[in-house]
Amino acid sequence: MADGRELIYFDDTEPWLSGERVRDAVDHRPLPPAEETVRGGSQVRFDPLTGDWIAMASHRNDRTLMPPPDQDPLAPTVPGGFPTEIADSSYDVVAFENRFPSFSNRIGGESGFLDGEALWPTRPAAGRCEVVCFSSDTHGSFGTLDPRRARTVLEAWIDRTEALNATEGVEQVFVFENRGEEIGVTLPHPHGQIYGYPYLAPKMETMLRRAREHRAATGGNLFRDVLDAERRAGSRVVFETEHFTAYVPAAARWPVEVHLAPHRDVPDLPALTEEERDDLVAAYLDLLGRLDRYYPDDHPLPYIAGWYQAPASEGRDEMRLHLQVFSVLRGPSKVKFLAGSESAMAAWINDTTPEKVAARLREVSR
């Protein structure tokens, strides 16, 4: 890219798939070097009250927000049109370094202590943030892709997971998609993101701690035992395929929340077999279709979908791959706001029951 960021094409159509033609478009935008954009802009600070690392990314405050359709930065660049992040005039799937990253190895800087106080360690927000565009179409989401394109996106996730796991300073790779303005999406173009955290995210740390405690007490794998228990109970299972089960967790936090887990113990997306990858695409598209039919209206369900994978090095024996997808809508046009109890004390209150949610998702199958 013009500022030195990396962009990778994942092609599933001709003439690119066969290599008959190669991607050689040139990005002519007059951008400053990426190092200048992010240098000094991100830092992580330690919260002594919770043990969490908090990223301070001041340069992200100026990122693009709901641009007009003719200025979609994730669309292809057409002759005479708005110069976008993708210089080519067409593409299938692309992944590239985020222009406004929360974490980047380009940031530079040194570790230290805020105000010289030992209570507040700081360090550069190293790592990597990438954008994955699912299609050159300007509207849609993963759920609107055909199975072939969805498989290409899955292969992009796998490729980038492997690359980021091997990136210096990255401790955890998180693949996710945000959909819908209610979630806070700033670009409507169908896309997702990948974060390479320079630490274990708080939820990952908690899950690994719980998994280790479970193994010490029972000898079993917590994620395997949860899946087996949900399949035995059956009341919260939405559907099963040859290799995956979708279920609403017994202690679901959100008004609509579903987990999708493989039947085989695998640490991350790259560990899936070819057959499991094919089955995953079909299962995930089925699940997203049910979510869009959950409420009796034509409004696509806003959601956050995240793939929980084993960290790059720590906890790979404890963690088990699975998807968590949830929505903030508690009814048509009714948003569940995280008010006092959830936001201030992380004490969750669900406005429905997991059993009712699972029953509704079974009803809306096709």
Phi, psi and omega per residue, in radians:
M1 nan 2.879 -3.013
A2 -1.052 -0.513 -3.113
D3 -1.713 0.142 3.080
G4 1.666 -0.062 3.099
R5 -1.241 2.719 -3.095
E6 -1.589 2.439 3.057
L7 -2.294 2.344 -3.087
I8 -2.181 2.261 3.086
Y9 -1.642 2.426 3.014
F10 -2.134 1.829 -3.005
D11 -1.775 2.456 3.039
D12 -2.296 0.222 3.090
T13 -2.241 2.799 3.102
E14 -1.479 2.707 0.080
P15 -1.522 0.133 -3.057
W16 -1.326 -0.635 -3.040
L17 -1.082 -0.709 -3.109
S18 -1.448 -0.188 -3.083
G19 1.477 0.154 3.113
E20 -1.065 -0.607 3.011
R21 -2.198 2.695 -3.140
V22 -2.061 2.735 3.111
R23 -1.414 1.963 -3.108
D24 -2.348 0.328 3.120
A25 -1.109 2.529 -3.098
V26 -1.895 2.317 3.095
D27 -1.488 1.931 -3.049
H28 -1.724 0.160 -3.095
R29 -1.157 2.476 3.117
P30 -1.453 1.185 -3.086
L31 -1.653 2.523 3.012
P32 -1.226 2.750 3.110
P33 -0.948 2.492 -3.102
A34 -0.998 -0.570 3.130
E35 -1.062 -0.619 3.133
E36 -1.252 -0.600 -3.119
T37 -1.132 -0.679 -3.011
V38 -1.833 -0.270 -3.025
R39 -1.024 2.204 3.132
G40 1.325 0.023 -3.055
G41 -1.599 -0.279 -3.105
S42 -2.283 2.424 3.115
Q43 -2.623 2.569 3.013
V44 -1.895 2.364 -3.136
R45 -2.105 2.472 -3.084
F46 -1.510 2.302 3.074
D47 -1.678 1.887 -3.074
P48 -1.190 -0.309 -3.123
L49 -1.374 -0.491 -3.100
T50 -2.081 -0.336 -3.044
G51 1.446 0.166 -3.125
D52 -1.562 2.622 2.943
W53 -1.655 2.273 -3.106
I54 -1.999 2.212 -3.134
A55 -1.493 2.316 3.019
M56 -1.872 1.880 -3.048
A57 -2.183 1.314 -3.006
S58 -1.138 -0.497 -3.125
H59 -1.207 -0.276 -3.134
R60 -1.330 -0.232 -3.101
N61 -1.158 -0.334 -3.130
D62 -1.790 0.247 -3.102
R63 -1.226 2.835 -3.066
T64 -1.074 2.394 -3.121
L65 -2.291 1.943 3.064
M66 0.723 1.139 3.140
P67 -1.218 2.838 3.045
P68 -1.100 2.746 -3.058
P69 -0.960 -0.583 -3.100
D70 -1.430 0.077 3.092
Q71 -2.216 0.543 3.093
D72 -1.137 1.960 -3.085
P73 -1.247 -0.167 -3.121
L74 -1.799 -0.005 3.088
A75 -1.396 2.876 3.020
P76 -1.149 2.728 3.066
T77 -1.555 2.017 -3.128
V78 -1.738 2.645 -3.130
P79 -0.951 2.232 3.132
G80 1.382 -0.029 -3.092
G81 -1.708 -3.023 3.136
F82 -1.126 2.241 3.127
P83 -1.288 2.046 -3.032
T84 -1.804 -3.036 3.108
E85 -1.232 -0.369 -3.120
I86 -1.947 1.930 -3.013
A87 -1.215 -0.457 -3.099
D88 -1.228 2.735 -3.118
S89 -1.450 -0.107 3.066
S90 -2.751 2.735 3.050
Y91 -2.809 2.860 3.060
D92 -1.701 -1.229 3.069
V93 -2.354 2.419 3.077
V94 -2.346 2.662 2.989
A95 -2.264 2.426 3.137
F96 -2.677 2.797 3.089
E97 -1.116 2.304 3.110
N98 -1.084 2.357 3.124
R99 -1.231 -0.448 3.142
F100 -2.152 1.203 -2.994
P101 -1.378 2.530 2.971
S102 -1.300 -0.548 -3.134
F103 -2.330 2.398 3.136
S104 -2.778 2.439 3.055
N105 -1.347 -0.010 3.089
R106 -1.536 -0.120 -2.979
I107 -1.182 -0.772 -3.096
G108 1.334 -3.064 -3.126
G109 1.802 3.072 -3.081
E110 -2.193 2.725 3.021
S111 -1.301 2.728 -3.140
G112 -3.066 -2.662 -3.137
F113 -2.345 2.226 3.126
L114 -1.086 2.239 -3.132
D115 0.990 0.352 3.136
G116 1.268 0.211 -3.101
E117 -1.650 2.239 -3.134
A118 -1.116 -0.358 3.124
L119 -1.147 -0.438 -2.981
W120 -2.135 1.284 3.048
P121 -1.098 2.549 3.070
T122 -2.326 2.754 3.040
R123 -2.764 2.813 3.112
P124 -1.058 2.536 3.123
A125 -1.436 1.131 3.134
A126 -1.211 2.923 -3.112
G127 2.288 -2.628 -3.105
R128 -2.784 2.430 3.054
C129 -2.201 2.245 -3.129
E130 -2.204 2.680 3.020
V131 -1.871 2.402 3.049
V132 -2.091 1.978 3.100
C133 -1.550 2.159 -3.055
F134 -1.360 -0.374 -3.038
S135 -2.919 2.760 3.030
S136 -1.372 -0.217 3.048
D137 -1.067 2.494 -3.035
T138 -1.483 -0.187 3.135
H139 -2.328 2.672 3.135
G140 2.225 -2.864 -3.136
S141 -2.843 -3.064 3.125
F142 -1.012 -0.680 -3.081
G143 -1.152 -0.302 3.129
T144 -1.641 -0.004 3.135
L145 -1.338 2.656 2.975
D146 -1.384 2.827 -3.056
P147 -0.983 -0.627 -3.128
R148 -1.142 -0.796 3.137
R149 -1.193 -0.661 3.102
A150 -1.055 -0.651 3.112
R151 -1.176 -0.627 3.092
T152 -1.116 -0.735 3.098
V153 -1.085 -0.745 3.099
L154 -1.019 -0.747 3.120
E155 -1.129 -0.603 3.066
A156 -1.139 -0.755 3.088
W157 -1.028 -0.750 -3.121
I158 -1.127 -0.823 3.133
D159 -1.028 -0.800 -3.080
R160 -1.289 -0.555 3.049
T161 -1.074 -0.801 3.126
E162 -1.102 -0.744 -3.105
A163 -1.172 -0.763 -3.103
L164 -1.269 -0.583 3.059
N165 -1.050 -0.486 -3.137
A166 -1.652 0.071 -3.113
T167 -1.474 2.340 -3.109
E168 -1.017 2.306 3.082
G169 1.549 -0.199 -3.139
V170 -1.503 2.196 3.134
E171 -1.809 -0.464 -3.074
Q172 -2.610 2.386 3.100
V173 -1.918 2.231 -3.113
F174 -2.178 2.051 3.097
V175 -1.742 2.242 -3.100
F176 -2.663 2.820 3.053
E177 -2.315 2.302 2.974
N178 -1.841 2.320 3.076
R179 -2.320 2.281 3.028
G180 1.831 2.468 3.127
E181 -1.118 -0.513 3.115
E182 -1.107 -0.441 3.112
I183 -1.400 -0.462 -3.086
G184 1.932 0.334 3.138
V185 -1.088 2.356 -3.129
T186 -1.833 -0.192 3.096
L187 -2.370 2.154 -3.099
P188 -1.333 -0.228 -3.126
H189 -1.004 2.406 3.140
P190 -1.106 1.944 -3.088
H191 -2.786 2.907 3.017
G192 -2.377 -3.054 -3.117
Q193 -2.376 2.810 3.043
I194 -2.333 2.182 3.090
Y195 -1.884 2.300 2.947
G196 -1.835 1.672 -3.065
Y197 -1.273 2.519 3.059
P198 -1.484 0.175 3.126
Y199 -2.678 3.005 2.984
L200 -1.419 2.192 3.127
A201 -1.059 2.630 -3.078
P202 -0.912 -0.741 -3.135
K203 -1.149 -0.656 3.103
M204 -1.132 -0.754 3.110
E205 -1.031 -0.749 -3.134
T206 -1.138 -0.785 -3.123
M207 -1.119 -0.704 3.123
L208 -1.163 -0.680 3.105
R209 -1.102 -0.773 3.128
R210 -1.126 -0.659 3.137
A211 -1.142 -0.688 3.126
R212 -1.191 -0.703 3.090
E213 -1.112 -0.687 3.125
H214 -1.143 -0.752 3.132
R215 -1.123 -0.700 3.131
A216 -1.120 -0.608 -3.080
A217 -1.475 -0.584 -3.001
T218 -2.138 -0.328 -3.046
G219 1.437 -0.021 -3.083
G220 -1.786 2.955 3.038
N221 -1.556 2.163 -3.044
L222 -1.008 -0.800 -3.070
F223 -1.185 -0.687 3.052
R224 -1.101 -0.780 -3.100
D225 -1.167 -0.633 3.082
V226 -1.121 -0.818 3.131
L227 -1.045 -0.809 -3.140
D228 -1.062 -0.707 -3.141
A229 -1.165 -0.699 3.110
E230 -1.131 -0.681 3.134
R231 -1.211 -0.607 3.076
R232 -1.169 -0.781 -3.123
A233 -1.139 -0.829 3.057
G234 1.385 -0.450 -3.015
S235 -1.205 -0.362 -3.139
R236 -1.930 0.055 3.089
V237 -1.319 2.266 3.127
V238 -1.549 -0.858 3.056
F239 -2.860 2.850 3.050
E240 -2.268 2.536 2.990
T241 -2.045 -2.988 3.134
E242 -1.084 -0.629 -3.004
H243 -2.070 -0.133 -3.032
F244 -2.419 2.684 3.008
T245 -2.252 2.328 3.037
A246 -1.834 2.272 -3.119
Y247 -2.585 2.718 3.011
V248 -1.587 2.133 -3.072
P249 -1.119 2.572 -3.058
A250 -1.020 -0.550 -3.138
A251 -2.006 0.821 -3.114
A252 -1.035 2.421 3.133
R253 -1.559 -0.630 -2.939
W254 -1.690 2.778 -3.137
P255 -1.010 -0.651 3.027
V256 -2.292 2.061 -3.106
E257 -2.579 2.284 -3.136
V258 -2.397 2.459 3.012
H259 -1.942 2.535 3.116
L260 -2.213 2.072 -3.003
A261 -2.273 2.500 3.082
P262 -1.297 2.651 3.101
H263 -1.314 -0.459 3.137
R264 -1.631 2.554 3.102
D265 -1.285 1.914 3.086
V266 -2.321 2.510 -3.082
P267 -1.402 -0.557 -3.026
D268 -2.763 3.082 -3.108
L269 -1.039 -0.728 3.132
P270 -1.054 -0.368 -3.090
A271 -1.423 -0.124 3.139
L272 -1.233 2.488 3.049
T273 -1.336 2.951 3.103
E274 -1.031 -0.755 3.138
E275 -1.121 -0.704 3.122
E276 -1.167 -0.621 3.122
R277 -1.146 -0.753 3.090
D278 -1.073 -0.778 -3.114
D279 -1.164 -0.645 3.127
L280 -1.098 -0.766 3.119
V281 -1.005 -0.837 -3.134
A282 -1.106 -0.745 -3.120
A283 -1.154 -0.745 -3.103
Y284 -1.174 -0.733 3.097
L285 -1.129 -0.668 3.064
D286 -1.055 -0.828 -3.112
L287 -1.084 -0.809 -3.116
L288 -1.148 -0.597 3.060
G289 -1.108 -0.725 3.101
R290 -1.116 -0.697 3.129
L291 -1.087 -0.666 3.124
D292 -1.216 -0.368 3.100
R293 -1.721 0.087 -3.033
Y294 -1.105 -0.822 3.103
Y295 -1.715 2.513 -3.095
P296 -1.377 1.090 3.050
D297 -2.585 3.076 -3.082
D298 -1.699 0.174 -3.100
H299 -1.501 2.095 3.119
P300 -0.996 2.402 -3.075
L301 -1.214 2.146 3.032
P302 -1.217 2.472 -3.120
Y303 -2.715 2.867 2.888
I304 -2.090 2.216 3.118
A305 -2.129 2.178 -3.092
G306 -2.323 2.421 3.106
W307 -1.672 2.085 3.140
Y308 -1.632 1.968 -3.083
Q309 -2.119 2.791 3.077
A310 -1.086 2.443 3.095
P311 -1.039 2.963 -3.067
A312 -1.048 -0.632 -3.105
S313 -2.379 -0.912 -3.061
E314 -1.333 2.433 2.975
G315 1.291 0.337 -3.088
R316 -1.224 -0.381 3.089
D317 -1.425 -0.443 -3.106
E318 -1.551 -0.683 -3.016
M319 -1.381 2.536 -3.125
R320 -2.278 2.291 -3.122
L321 -0.964 2.365 2.939
H322 -2.886 2.799 3.083
L323 -1.782 2.462 2.942
Q324 -2.157 2.137 3.103
V325 -2.222 2.355 -3.120
F326 -2.555 2.786 3.108
S327 -2.186 2.625 3.122
V328 -1.585 -0.009 3.140
L329 -1.480 2.156 3.069
R330 -1.701 0.011 3.090
G331 3.127 2.932 3.108
P332 -0.951 2.098 3.123
S333 1.151 0.269 3.118
K334 -2.004 1.922 -3.118
V335 -1.596 2.337 3.006
K336 -1.433 1.893 3.089
F337 -1.517 2.422 3.093
L338 -1.434 1.633 -3.067
A339 -1.576 -2.563 -2.945
G340 -0.943 -0.944 -3.022
S341 -1.144 -0.813 -3.100
E342 -1.277 -0.855 -3.047
S343 -1.262 -0.733 -3.037
A344 -1.461 -0.628 -3.047
M345 -2.099 -0.012 -3.080
A346 0.945 0.579 3.083
A347 -1.806 1.769 -2.943
W348 -1.427 2.558 3.067
I349 -2.328 2.071 3.131
N350 -1.655 2.453 -3.082
D351 -1.601 0.114 3.079
T352 -2.553 -2.921 3.072
T353 -2.104 2.580 3.115
P354 -1.015 -0.590 -3.124
E355 -1.131 -0.697 3.105
K356 -1.168 -0.703 3.140
V357 -1.112 -0.780 -3.135
A358 -1.109 -0.723 3.127
A359 -1.077 -0.745 3.120
R360 -1.117 -0.728 3.137
L361 -1.173 -0.527 3.027
R362 -1.221 -0.585 -3.138
E363 -1.133 -0.596 -2.978
V364 -1.688 0.453 3.047
S365 -1.274 2.850 3.068
R366 -2.069 nan nan
